[in-house]
Amino acid sequence: MKQFDSIKGLQEYLSGSPENTAETAYEAKLDVTDIAGIDVMLCIAKKYVSLDLSGLTEIPREAFAKTPYLTGVTLPDSVTSIGDNAFEDCKSLASINIPDRVTCIGNKAFSGCTGLASITIGKSAEGSGTYTRENGESKKWTKQ
């Protein structure tokens, strides 16, 4: 797994990398405290990537919304909230584990994530919602 301390570093790496598929997604550890603009960068790069997001305390509203190239996300234990529409329409996102410290999951955080097979929610999370699978099946998520 490649490690980066800036979104720009990740962008440069992806720009110089060959085309790939969701099955051959690049794995990257991104150690930053702000992910503003990452959704646009991933759409421009047009490379599938699975991210380990070290250093974050929250996933802001619409942080990854409409990012078709995001296949996986590892959220650090430091994350305490996931904003509204944070992963909306991330159609390649296959699974996500929500850490125990997350207490708030925003409205429509996973709406339109048609490739999402599973969401594991930590014990402290508040809220509930739905997401739609690729076959059109609507699934509910709730805390454990």
C-alpha positions as CSV (number, residue, x, y, z in Angstrom):
1,M,0.0,0.0,0.0
2,K,1.4,3.4,-1.0
3,Q,1.3,6.2,1.6
4,F,0.6,9.9,1.0
5,D,0.6,12.9,3.2
6,S,-1.3,15.1,0.7
7,I,-4.1,14.8,-1.8
8,K,-1.8,16.3,-4.4
9,G,0.7,13.5,-3.8
10,L,-2.0,10.9,-4.4
11,Q,-3.2,12.8,-7.5
12,E,0.3,12.7,-9.0
13,Y,0.7,9.0,-8.2
14,L,-2.7,8.2,-9.9
15,S,-2.0,10.4,-12.9
16,G,1.2,8.4,-13.6
17,S,-0.5,5.0,-13.1
18,P,-2.0,2.8,-15.7
19,E,-5.8,2.4,-16.2
20,N,-7.3,-0.2,-13.8
21,T,-10.6,-1.8,-12.8
22,A,-12.6,-1.9,-9.6
23,E,-11.1,-5.4,-9.1
24,T,-7.5,-4.1,-9.4
25,A,-8.0,-0.9,-7.4
26,Y,-4.9,0.9,-6.2
27,E,-4.6,0.8,-2.4
28,A,-3.5,4.1,-0.8
29,K,-3.1,5.3,2.8
30,L,-3.8,9.0,3.0
31,D,-2.6,10.7,6.2
32,V,-4.3,14.1,6.1
33,T,-6.7,16.0,8.3
34,D,-8.7,17.7,5.4
35,I,-10.0,15.9,2.4
36,A,-11.6,18.9,0.6
37,G,-11.6,18.3,-3.1
38,I,-10.8,14.6,-3.0
39,D,-14.0,13.8,-4.8
40,V,-13.1,16.0,-7.8
41,M,-9.6,14.7,-7.9
42,L,-10.7,11.0,-8.0
43,C,-13.1,11.8,-10.8
44,I,-10.5,13.5,-12.8
45,A,-7.9,10.8,-12.2
46,K,-10.3,8.1,-13.5
47,K,-8.5,5.4,-11.5
48,Y,-10.1,3.0,-9.1
49,V,-8.8,3.4,-5.6
50,S,-9.3,2.0,-2.1
51,L,-8.4,4.5,0.6
52,D,-7.2,4.2,4.2
53,L,-8.0,7.6,5.6
54,S,-5.6,8.0,8.6
55,G,-5.7,11.3,10.5
56,L,-9.4,12.2,10.0
57,T,-11.9,13.0,12.7
58,E,-14.9,13.4,10.4
59,I,-16.0,12.7,6.9
60,P,-17.5,16.0,5.7
61,R,-20.8,16.4,3.9
62,E,-20.6,15.1,0.3
63,A,-16.9,14.3,0.7
64,F,-17.0,11.5,-1.8
65,A,-20.4,12.1,-3.4
66,K,-20.7,10.9,-6.9
67,T,-17.2,9.4,-7.0
68,P,-17.5,6.3,-9.2
69,Y,-13.9,5.2,-8.7
70,L,-13.9,4.7,-4.9
71,T,-13.9,0.9,-4.2
72,G,-13.2,0.8,-0.5
73,V,-12.6,3.0,2.5
74,T,-10.9,2.3,5.8
75,L,-12.0,4.8,8.4
76,P,-9.6,5.3,11.3
77,D,-10.9,5.0,14.9
78,S,-10.5,8.8,15.2
79,V,-13.6,9.4,13.0
80,T,-16.6,10.5,15.0
81,S,-19.0,11.6,12.4
82,I,-20.0,11.0,8.7
83,G,-21.8,13.9,7.0
84,D,-24.9,14.0,4.9
85,N,-24.5,12.5,1.5
86,A,-20.8,11.7,2.3
87,F,-20.7,8.6,0.0
88,E,-23.8,9.2,-2.1
89,D,-23.7,7.5,-5.5
90,C,-20.3,5.8,-4.9
91,K,-21.4,3.0,-7.1
92,S,-18.1,1.0,-6.9
93,L,-18.0,1.1,-3.1
94,A,-18.2,-2.5,-2.0
95,S,-18.1,-2.4,1.8
96,I,-17.4,-0.1,4.7
97,N,-16.7,-0.5,8.4
98,I,-17.9,2.3,10.6
99,P,-15.7,2.7,13.7
100,D,-17.2,2.5,17.2
101,R,-16.4,6.1,17.9
102,V,-18.7,7.3,15.1
103,T,-21.8,8.8,16.9
104,C,-23.5,10.5,13.9
105,I,-24.1,9.2,10.4
106,G,-25.7,11.9,8.2
107,N,-28.8,11.7,6.0
108,K,-28.4,9.8,2.8
109,A,-24.7,9.0,3.7
110,F,-24.8,5.9,1.5
111,S,-27.7,6.6,-0.8
112,G,-27.2,5.3,-4.3
113,C,-24.2,3.1,-3.4
114,T,-25.4,0.3,-5.7
115,G,-22.3,-1.9,-5.3
116,L,-22.4,-1.8,-1.5
117,A,-22.6,-5.4,-0.2
118,S,-22.2,-4.6,3.5
119,I,-22.0,-1.8,6.0
120,T,-20.7,-2.7,9.5
121,I,-21.9,0.0,12.0
122,G,-20.1,0.6,15.3
123,K,-21.9,0.4,18.6
124,S,-22.1,4.2,19.2
125,A,-23.6,5.3,15.9
126,E,-26.9,7.1,15.9
127,G,-29.3,7.1,13.0
128,S,-30.5,4.7,10.3
129,G,-31.0,4.8,6.6
130,T,-31.2,2.9,3.4
131,Y,-29.0,2.2,0.4
132,T,-29.9,0.7,-2.9
133,R,-28.1,-2.4,-4.3
134,E,-27.2,-2.8,-7.9
135,N,-30.2,-5.1,-8.5
136,G,-32.5,-2.3,-7.2
137,E,-33.0,-3.9,-3.8
138,S,-33.3,-1.3,-1.1
139,K,-31.5,-2.3,2.1
140,K,-31.6,-0.7,5.5
141,W,-28.7,-0.1,7.8
142,T,-28.9,0.4,11.5
143,K,-26.4,0.3,14.3
144,Q,-25.5,-3.1,15.8
